[in-house]
Amino acid sequence: MSYAIVGFGSIGQALAHAFARKNIKVAVASRQPPEALAPQARAIGPTVIAKSLQDALEADTIILAVPFGEHREVAKALPSWEGKTIIDATNGFGVLLEELDGVPSSAFVAKAFTGAKLVKGFNHLVAATLAIDPVVEGGHRVVFLSSDDEDAIAPVAALAKQLGFAPVNLGKLNEGGALVHARGRIWGQLIFQDLFKKEQ
């Protein structure tokens, strides 16, 4: 299995640290040429390799770590995403529900990546938390996963475990997965709180 992170901002770099910590090879790419990313990639670790976007997209599993509005540009880079797994780590902050056709942000993203299996994951942790060792006081930091493709969850959960996280499957994107999607200016944690209040 080969991996790539598309987007090399704070979340992309945090994820690169997670791969480097476990000596797992990962390509990193962004709108910048690979030579611009190479110094930072090398500083993170020898298994983090800066590549062009086109070369990075040869990976089997691609983590989408770009700002939400840029996902369509990434999707245009390949005519078909058949055989690829996309891990959507984006959040649609500030995007109105009407702009998403009334579906969770990842279901909206999935439409752009024709043929790909899409899994929502790694989006609920801030970059500073995502970058540090997920083994804390003998436990493992949780990552929530959701997908409309049941077969896609298992390999992404296995990757999360490899990286030291404890994966939790929330089910389909519009069910449990909707709990960890940003909705307008509200994010999952507030949604959890709202649900908890309603049950009391």
C-alpha positions as CSV (number, residue, x, y, z in Angstrom):
1,M,0.0,0.0,0.0
2,S,1.4,3.4,-0.9
3,Y,0.4,6.7,0.7
4,A,0.3,10.4,-0.2
5,I,-0.7,13.6,1.6
6,V,-2.0,16.3,-0.7
7,G,-1.7,19.7,1.0
8,F,1.3,20.6,3.1
9,G,-0.1,23.2,5.4
10,S,-0.4,22.7,9.2
11,I,-2.6,19.6,8.9
12,G,-0.6,18.0,6.0
13,Q,2.7,18.5,8.0
14,A,1.1,17.2,11.2
15,L,0.1,14.0,9.3
16,A,3.6,13.8,7.8
17,H,5.0,13.8,11.3
18,A,2.6,10.9,12.2
19,F,4.0,8.8,9.2
20,A,7.6,9.8,10.0
21,R,7.2,8.7,13.6
22,K,6.4,5.2,12.4
23,N,8.9,5.1,9.5
24,I,6.1,4.7,7.0
25,K,6.9,6.1,3.5
26,V,4.6,8.9,2.4
27,A,4.6,11.3,-0.6
28,V,3.7,14.9,0.1
29,A,2.5,17.4,-2.5
30,S,0.8,20.8,-2.8
31,R,0.4,23.6,-5.4
32,Q,4.0,24.4,-4.9
33,P,6.7,22.5,-6.8
34,P,8.3,19.6,-4.9
35,E,11.6,21.4,-4.5
36,A,9.9,24.1,-2.5
37,L,8.5,21.4,-0.1
38,A,11.6,19.2,0.0
39,P,13.5,21.1,2.9
40,Q,10.5,20.8,5.2
41,A,9.8,17.2,4.2
42,R,13.4,16.2,4.9
43,A,13.3,18.0,8.3
44,I,10.2,15.9,9.3
45,G,11.9,12.7,8.4
46,P,13.6,10.6,5.7
47,T,10.4,8.7,4.8
48,V,8.6,11.9,3.9
49,I,9.2,12.5,0.2
50,A,8.2,15.7,-1.6
51,K,6.7,15.0,-5.1
52,S,4.7,16.8,-7.8
53,L,1.0,16.5,-7.4
54,Q,0.8,14.2,-10.4
55,D,3.4,11.8,-9.1
56,A,1.9,11.9,-5.6
57,L,-1.4,10.8,-7.0
58,E,0.0,7.5,-8.1
59,A,-0.4,6.4,-4.5
60,D,-3.1,3.9,-3.6
61,T,-4.4,6.0,-0.6
62,I,-4.4,9.8,-0.7
63,I,-5.1,12.0,2.3
64,L,-6.8,15.2,1.3
65,A,-5.4,18.0,3.6
66,V,-6.1,21.0,1.5
67,P,-8.5,23.8,2.4
68,F,-12.1,22.6,1.7
69,G,-12.6,24.9,-1.3
70,E,-9.6,23.5,-3.1
71,H,-10.8,19.9,-3.3
72,R,-12.2,20.3,-6.8
73,E,-8.9,21.5,-8.2
74,V,-7.2,18.3,-6.8
75,A,-10.0,16.2,-8.2
76,K,-9.4,17.6,-11.7
77,A,-5.8,16.2,-11.6
78,L,-7.0,12.7,-12.7
79,P,-9.7,11.8,-15.2
80,S,-10.8,8.9,-13.0
81,W,-10.2,8.0,-9.3
82,E,-11.1,4.4,-9.8
83,G,-9.0,2.1,-7.5
84,K,-8.0,5.0,-5.2
85,T,-9.0,5.6,-1.6
86,I,-9.4,9.3,-0.5
87,I,-9.1,10.1,3.2
88,D,-10.9,13.4,3.6
89,A,-9.3,15.4,6.4
90,T,-10.9,18.7,5.2
91,N,-13.5,20.7,7.1
92,G,-16.1,22.9,5.5
93,F,-15.8,25.8,7.9
94,G,-17.9,28.7,6.9
95,V,-19.5,26.8,4.1
96,L,-23.3,27.1,4.2
97,L,-25.3,23.8,4.1
98,E,-27.2,25.1,1.1
99,E,-23.8,25.2,-0.8
100,L,-23.3,21.5,0.0
101,D,-26.6,20.4,-1.5
102,G,-27.8,19.6,2.0
103,V,-25.3,16.7,2.4
104,P,-22.3,16.4,4.8
105,S,-19.2,18.0,3.5
106,S,-17.4,14.7,2.8
107,A,-20.4,13.4,0.7
108,F,-20.1,16.6,-1.2
109,V,-16.3,16.1,-1.7
110,A,-16.9,12.5,-2.8
111,K,-18.9,13.7,-5.8
112,A,-15.8,15.4,-7.2
113,F,-13.6,12.2,-6.9
114,T,-15.4,10.0,-9.4
115,G,-14.7,6.3,-8.8
116,A,-12.8,6.7,-5.5
117,K,-13.6,5.2,-2.2
118,L,-13.9,8.1,0.3
119,V,-13.4,7.9,4.0
120,K,-13.8,10.9,6.4
121,G,-11.0,10.9,9.0
122,F,-8.3,12.8,10.9
123,N,-10.4,16.0,10.6
124,H,-11.4,16.5,14.2
125,L,-8.0,17.0,15.7
126,V,-6.2,20.3,15.5
127,A,-2.8,20.2,13.8
128,A,-0.8,20.6,17.0
129,T,-2.5,17.6,18.5
130,L,-2.3,15.5,15.3
131,A,1.4,16.1,15.1
132,I,2.3,14.7,18.5
133,D,2.6,11.0,19.6
134,P,-1.0,9.7,19.9
135,V,0.0,7.3,22.7
136,V,-1.0,9.3,25.8
137,E,-0.8,7.9,29.4
138,G,-1.0,4.4,28.1
139,G,-4.0,5.1,25.9
140,H,-4.3,5.9,22.2
141,R,-5.8,9.1,20.9
142,V,-9.0,8.4,18.9
143,V,-9.6,9.2,15.3
144,F,-13.2,9.0,14.0
145,L,-13.8,7.4,10.6
146,S,-16.9,7.3,8.4
147,S,-17.7,6.2,4.9
148,D,-20.5,5.2,2.6
149,D,-18.3,2.4,1.4
150,E,-18.0,-0.3,4.1
151,D,-15.0,-2.0,2.4
152,A,-13.0,1.3,2.6
153,I,-13.1,1.6,6.4
154,A,-11.0,-1.4,7.3
155,P,-7.7,-0.5,5.5
156,V,-8.0,3.1,6.7
157,A,-8.6,1.9,10.3
158,A,-5.5,-0.4,9.9
159,L,-3.5,2.7,8.8
160,A,-4.7,4.7,11.8
161,K,-3.6,1.8,14.1
162,Q,-0.2,1.7,12.4
163,L,0.1,5.4,13.1
164,G,-0.7,4.8,16.8
165,F,-4.3,6.0,16.9
166,A,-7.4,4.2,18.0
167,P,-9.9,4.3,15.1
168,V,-13.6,4.5,15.8
169,N,-16.0,3.7,12.9
170,L,-19.0,6.0,13.0
171,G,-20.7,4.4,10.1
172,K,-22.0,6.2,7.0
173,L,-21.3,9.9,6.2
174,N,-24.9,11.1,6.8
175,E,-25.3,9.1,10.0
176,G,-22.6,8.9,12.7
177,G,-20.1,10.6,10.3
178,A,-22.2,13.8,10.3
179,L,-21.3,14.2,14.0
180,V,-17.7,15.1,13.1
181,H,-18.3,17.3,10.1
182,A,-18.1,21.1,10.3
183,R,-21.5,22.6,9.6
184,G,-21.3,26.2,8.6
185,R,-19.4,27.7,11.5
186,I,-20.2,24.8,13.9
187,W,-18.0,21.8,14.3
188,G,-18.5,18.3,15.6
189,Q,-17.7,18.9,19.2
190,L,-20.5,21.4,19.5
191,I,-22.8,19.0,17.7
192,F,-22.0,16.2,20.2
193,Q,-22.8,18.6,23.0
194,D,-26.1,19.5,21.4
195,L,-27.1,15.9,21.0
196,F,-26.1,15.2,24.6
197,K,-28.3,18.1,25.8
198,K,-31.3,16.8,23.8
199,E,-31.0,13.4,25.4
200,Q,-31.0,14.7,28.9
